């Protein structure tokens, strides 16, 4: 059983390879698997003999200092990585992979693929559906090559999915207490509530409205009724955990003719307010049980981690 880890790392295999297909094949689809970073030019700089990753790291650090560049955080991540760390990466088809390191970082010069260092891994393809927070870490603006993720639900999920795909009880993961609704991360709770409104309340989502900020208040999206005889438009706000929502903050939407759907453990100032609809947890629980066979795996996967 591997030592418990309290973080996982997202890495984009974004070296300046002339052929990214060849890079992905080298890292993930070969008999020996790796995660890799670039800076292969340093081997031609002639500044030092590179026999270890620390030599490689120091050479890049000196070069950055001499040329007024900031040292990329990915270099530190590789320096600190130890055996049995968990990494997430993606292939060119958008498929997500969970990777367990099987050793420390090593120098590896491959100028055609712009690889300067590698870490050997044992990697498994998870597919297209992973937790929303994990997806967001790959797509956020200026996200960089690597990102450390300490969110407990993502960490425990990563251990669980590695065990499942490897067929080994390699990591001791901590089951989540409570039911699935209480344990859904923000992105996946939002997805569940939006699905609820579409399937139970007969709305469809305006895709160009998702995470729209038409005022200083963020709404998750805008929805329009499917009914030809009962035209309605709606907006929704969802908060996970103990974050509260003040219904008065949404009066502008009500005044513009929207129905405002709110979901949170604590909703303030909603009594007697027309146009405000509070979604109760029991409604979501019933909806989940009714429709879970067709809900995204990114939602239903959390059921496996709950006590």
C-alpha positions in Angstrom: 0.0 0.0 0.0 1.4 3.4 -1.1 1.9 6.2 1.4 -1.1 8.6 1.6 -0.8 11.6 -0.7 -2.7 14.9 0.0 -2.3 16.3 -3.5 -2.4 15.4 -7.2 -0.8 17.3 -10.1 -2.2 18.3 -13.4 0.3 18.4 -16.3 -0.2 19.5 -19.9 2.1 17.7 -22.3 2.7 20.9 -24.2 6.3 20.8 -25.2 7.1 22.5 -28.5 7.2 19.2 -30.4 7.0 19.3 -34.2 4.7 16.3 -34.0 2.5 16.2 -30.9 1.1 12.8 -32.0 4.6 11.4 -31.6 5.0 13.1 -28.3 1.8 11.6 -26.9 2.6 8.2 -28.3 6.0 8.3 -26.7 4.6 9.3 -23.3 1.4 7.4 -23.0 1.1 4.7 -25.6 4.5 3.1 -25.5 5.5 0.0 -23.5 7.4 2.4 -21.1 5.3 5.4 -20.1 6.4 8.9 -19.0 5.3 12.4 -18.3 7.7 14.9 -19.8 8.8 18.5 -19.9 10.8 20.5 -22.5 13.8 22.8 -22.5 15.8 20.3 -24.6 17.8 23.2 -26.0 19.8 23.3 -22.7 21.8 20.2 -23.8 23.3 22.2 -26.6 24.1 25.2 -24.4 27.3 23.6 -23.3 27.1 25.1 -19.8 27.4 22.0 -17.8 27.5 18.2 -18.0 24.0 16.9 -17.4 24.1 13.6 -15.6 21.1 14.0 -13.3 17.8 15.9 -13.1 19.4 18.3 -10.7 22.1 19.0 -13.2 19.4 19.7 -15.8 17.4 21.9 -13.4 20.5 23.9 -12.5 21.5 24.4 -16.1 18.0 25.7 -17.0 18.0 27.9 -13.9 21.3 29.5 -14.8 20.1 30.0 -18.4 16.9 31.7 -17.3 18.8 34.0 -15.0 21.3 35.0 -17.6 18.6 35.7 -20.2 16.1 37.5 -17.8 13.5 34.7 -17.8 11.5 33.4 -15.0 12.0 29.7 -14.0 8.9 27.7 -15.0 7.1 26.1 -12.0 7.0 22.8 -13.9 10.8 22.4 -13.3 10.2 22.7 -9.5 7.4 20.2 -9.7 9.7 17.6 -11.4 12.4 18.3 -8.9 10.1 17.7 -5.9 8.2 14.7 -7.4 8.7 11.4 -5.7 7.6 7.8 -6.4 3.9 7.1 -6.1 2.8 10.7 -6.8 -0.3 11.0 -8.9 -0.5 13.1 -12.1 -3.3 13.8 -14.5 -2.7 14.5 -18.2 -4.6 14.5 -21.5 -4.1 13.0 -24.9 -4.9 14.7 -28.2 -8.4 13.2 -28.3 -9.3 15.0 -25.0 -9.0 11.7 -23.0 -7.8 12.0 -19.4 -5.1 9.8 -18.0 -4.2 9.0 -14.4 -0.5 8.5 -13.9 1.4 7.1 -10.9 5.1 7.9 -10.8 7.3 4.9 -10.5 10.6 6.8 -10.0 12.2 10.2 -9.8 12.7 12.8 -12.6 15.5 12.0 -15.1 17.3 14.0 -17.8 16.3 12.8 -21.3 17.3 14.7 -24.4 15.0 14.4 -27.3 15.2 17.5 -29.5 12.7 16.3 -32.1 10.0 16.0 -29.3 11.5 18.9 -27.3 11.9 16.6 -24.2 14.4 17.6 -21.7 13.4 15.5 -18.7 11.0 12.7 -17.9 9.4 10.9 -15.0 8.6 7.2 -15.5 4.9 6.5 -14.8 2.3 3.8 -14.9 -0.6 5.4 -16.7 -4.2 4.5 -17.4 -6.8 6.2 -19.7 -9.8 7.3 -17.7 -11.8 8.7 -20.7 -13.6 11.9 -21.4 -15.6 12.1 -18.2 -13.8 13.3 -15.0 -14.8 15.7 -12.2 -15.6 19.2 -13.4 -12.9 20.8 -11.2 -10.3 18.6 -12.8 -11.5 19.5 -16.3 -11.4 23.2 -15.4 -7.7 22.9 -14.3 -6.8 21.9 -17.9 -8.8 24.6 -19.5 -8.4 27.7 -17.3 -6.6 30.7 -18.9 -2.9 31.0 -18.2 -3.0 27.7 -16.4 0.6 26.9 -17.1 2.3 23.5 -17.6 1.4 22.1 -14.2 -1.0 22.8 -11.3 -1.1 21.3 -7.9 -4.6 20.2 -6.8 -5.2 19.8 -3.0 -9.1 19.5 -3.1 -9.8 16.4 -1.0 -12.5 15.1 -3.2 -10.3 15.2 -6.2 -7.4 13.7 -4.3 -9.5 10.8 -3.0 -11.2 10.3 -6.4 -7.7 10.1 -8.0 -6.6 7.3 -5.6 -9.9 5.5 -6.1 -9.8 5.6 -9.9 -6.1 4.5 -10.0 -7.0 1.5 -7.9 -9.9 0.7 -10.1 -8.1 0.9 -13.4 -4.9 -0.8 -12.2 -6.8 -3.6 -10.5 -4.6 -3.0 -7.4 -5.5 -1.7 -4.0 -2.5 0.5 -4.3 -3.8 3.6 -2.5 -5.7 3.8 0.7 -8.4 6.4 -0.2 -10.8 8.0 2.4 -14.5 7.4 1.6 -16.6 10.6 1.7 -19.1 10.9 4.5 -22.7 11.7 3.8 -24.7 11.3 0.6 -23.7 12.1 -2.9 -25.4 15.5 -3.1 -23.4 16.7 -0.1 -20.1 15.6 -1.6 -20.4 16.8 -5.2 -17.7 19.3 -6.1 -18.9 22.7 -7.3 -18.8 22.0 -11.0 -20.6 18.7 -10.7 -23.3 20.0 -8.4 -24.0 22.7 -11.0 -24.2 20.1 -13.7 -26.7 18.1 -11.6 -28.9 21.1 -10.9 -28.9 22.2 -14.5 -29.8 18.7 -15.6 -32.6 18.7 -13.0 -34.1 21.9 -14.5 -33.9 20.5 -18.0 -35.4 17.1 -17.3 -37.9 18.0 -14.5 -38.8 21.6 -15.2 -38.8 21.4 -19.1 -36.1 23.9 -19.8 -33.2 24.0 -22.2 -29.9 25.8 -21.7 -28.7 28.7 -23.8 -25.2 27.5 -24.3 -23.8 30.9 -24.9 -25.0 32.0 -21.5 -23.0 29.5 -19.4 -21.1 31.4 -16.7 -22.3 34.6 -18.2 -21.7 37.8 -16.2 -24.3 40.2 -17.3 -24.0 42.0 -14.0 -21.5 41.8 -11.1 -23.4 38.7 -9.9 -22.5 35.5 -11.5 -25.2 33.1 -12.7 -24.5 29.6 -13.9 -26.5 29.9 -17.1 -29.8 31.1 -18.7 -32.6 28.7 -19.5 -35.7 28.9 -21.8 -38.8 26.9 -21.4 -39.5 24.2 -24.0 -43.3 24.9 -23.8 -45.0 26.7 -26.7 -47.9 27.7 -24.5 -46.1 28.6 -21.2 -43.2 30.7 -22.2 -40.7 31.2 -19.3 -37.1 32.2 -19.0 -34.9 31.5 -16.0 -31.4 31.8 -14.5 -29.8 29.7 -11.9 -27.2 30.1 -9.1 -25.7 27.1 -7.3 -23.4 27.1 -4.2 -21.8 24.0 -2.7 -20.6 23.5 0.8 -21.6 26.1 3.4 -21.6 29.1 1.1 -24.8 31.1 1.4 -26.9 32.9 -1.2 -28.8 36.1 -0.6 -31.9 36.0 -2.7 -32.1 39.9 -2.7 -29.1 39.9 -4.9 -31.2 38.5 -7.7 -34.0 41.0 -7.7 -32.7 42.5 -10.9 -33.3 39.2 -12.8 -36.8 38.9 -11.3 -37.6 42.5 -12.4 -36.4 41.5 -15.9 -39.0 38.7 -16.0 -36.8 35.8 -15.1 -37.6 33.0 -12.7 -34.5 32.7 -10.4 -33.7 29.1 -9.3 -31.3 28.9 -6.3 -29.6 26.0 -4.7 -27.5 26.2 -1.5 -27.5 24.9 2.0 -28.2 28.5 3.2 -30.4 30.9 1.3 -31.2 34.2 2.9 -34.1 36.7 2.4 -36.2 34.4 0.2 -39.4 34.4 2.1 -42.3 36.0 0.3 -40.2 36.9 -2.8 -42.0 36.2 -6.0 -39.9 34.9 -8.9 -37.5 33.1 -6.6 -37.6 29.3 -6.6 -35.6 27.4 -4.0 -34.5 23.9 -5.1 -34.5 21.6 -2.1 -31.9 18.9 -1.5 -34.6 16.2 -1.3 -35.7 17.1 -4.8 -32.2 16.6 -6.1 -31.9 13.3 -4.3 -35.1 12.0 -5.8 -34.0 13.3 -9.2 -30.6 11.6 -8.9 -32.2 8.3 -8.1 -34.6 8.6 -11.0 -32.2 9.6 -13.7 -28.8 8.4 -12.5 -28.6 5.8 -15.3 -28.4 8.6 -17.9 -26.5 11.2 -15.9 -22.8 11.9 -16.7 -20.3 9.7 -15.1 -18.6 12.8 -13.8 -21.6 13.0 -11.4 -22.4 9.4 -10.6 -18.8 8.5 -10.0 -18.9 10.2 -6.6 -21.5 7.6 -5.4 -18.7 5.0 -5.3 -16.7 7.1 -2.8 -19.5 7.8 -0.4 -19.9 5.8 2.8 
